[in-house]
Amino acid sequence: MARQAARDLVDLGVPSDAVQLDSTQKTAGAGSGAYVEDDRRGSGFSGWWHGMFGTGNEDTERAGYESALASGRTVLHATVPVSLLDNAVEILNRNGAADVDQRVDVERERETVGTTTASGSKTSIPVVEEELQVGKRVVRRGGVRIYSHVVSKPVEQQVRLHEEHVNVERRKADRELSPEELGRLKDETIEMTETAEEPVIAKRARVREEVVIGKEGSDRTETVRDNVRHTEVEIEQLGTETRGRDTATQDYTADYRENFRQVYGTSAQFESMRPAYEFGYRVAGDPQFRGKTWEDAEGKIKSAYKDANPGSDWDQAKKAVMFGWSKYPRR
């Protein structure tokens, strides 16, 4: 599991020389991965602790980790960039990482309990229950990046152009000047200009389309499912002492288990049916059912069972209740 976590960290982008494993359980494959796997139980071990915890914290932190190593566990030490921290934590948790500090606290509590037992007459067993704490964090799911480029393309357009040309023509003539022409007889200069049109190009920029970028937020409700654990303490009376008709139900646990195996097989868990066996035993000792057979009392027993266990399946529990009923001693 530790080696898989190390490989996942390297695949995530953590430098391979920044991931180290240490374990007292060395195998033939040690050191064959892309990460560093070293036996640090020798002279280099103290330097490794110093690298992990720094000066001043080595002695207090070291004991817990040495205890974990001694019990066959593996220590994975990784120097992870801040940007990859959340993903690295998820990888460690997914591969079964244990909280060594929490383990040390539990061991200390057990030592405290053991000391109390040795000096007095009391002991205690902690009853632990996990609580599911659900938080939320912002993760990057994707996005849009828009680039704009200036692109040139050739265009052409036809335009009509006008040109003027001057023509000079000399014609022979033989006639007298008219009085009007005689009056215009003087030095005179006449100019006539030739013109031609040329194409003139001008450009202007116009907005043809706009690309608008924005974000819309939405909320959704997501159901988070996980398993939480808790400890259950079972109290079993030792010995087979019998006090008249008040025989303890624990005396018949072995009988209950054997009957459960024969009747239910693997279709259910014994602990889920144990209450039905014990209910049958208790109800058999009720004064209202003394001297009655199962057939006479079944109707009331069914009602009492369903009242005590709302939503229960009587058809499934019936055989367990009936067997518990049969174990109650009768005179």
C-alpha positions, 0 to 999 in steps of 0.5 A: 500500500505504501509503495502504491502511494509512492507511485501515485505521488510520483505520477501526480508530479512529486519529484521521485527523489522527494518520496522516501519509504522506510520499513522494517519489512524489507522485500526483494523488490526494495529500491526497485521503484522510482522513489527512494526506499532505504533501510534507515534503522542503522546510523542514518536513522537519526539523520532521517528523523532530524530531516522530518521533524527538525531539532527539538522535536525528534525525541517526542515524535520519534517514539510513535514512529518507531513503534509503528515501524516495530509493528510492521508498518511503513513510513512514507516521507514526501516533500510535496509542493503546496499546489499538490498538497490536497491531492497528495493527502487524498492519495495517502488516505486512499492507500490506507495511511494511518494517523501515527499521532492518533495511534500514539494517543490511543497507546498512551490511553491504554497504558494509563488504563493498564496502570489504573488496573494494576494499582486499583480494582477498576478498568475501562474500555473506551467506546469509540464512535466515528462522526462523519464530517463533511466539508467542501473545497473549491477545485478547478474543473475547467474553464475557457481561454480566448485568444484574438489574432489579427489575420490578413486576407487579400480582397479585390474590388472593381472600380471604373476610372475615367481619363481625358485626352487632348487632341490637336487637329490642323485643318486647311482653310481659305476664306476671309475673316469675319468681323467677329474673327477680325476683332479677336485677332490678337496674341492668345494662349489656349491651354487644355489639360488632360485628366485621368482618374486613379483608384484611391484606397481607404480602410476603416474598421467596423465591429462585426461581432462581440465575444462576451465572457462571463461566469454563472454560478449554480448550487447543487446538493450532493449526497456524501456516503461513507462508513463510520465505525463504532465499538460495541461492548458485549458483556458475557456472564462467565460460568453456567450458574442458574438461578431457578427460572432466571437463567442468563441468556448468555448461557445459550449463546453457543446454542443460538449460534448453532441454530442460526447456522442451521436456519439462516446460513449465510443469509444474515449476520448472527449479531443482527439476529441475536436480539430475536433469540434473547427476546424469545428467551425473555418473553418465555419467562413472562408470567402471562405466558407460563403454562402456554405452548408456543401455538397458544402464545404466538399471536401476543408474542408477535405483537410484543416483538413488533412493538419493541422492534418497529419496522422489523420483519417478523417472518425472518425473526420468528424462528429465532424468537421461537428457538429462544422461547424453547431454551427457557427452562420449564418445570 
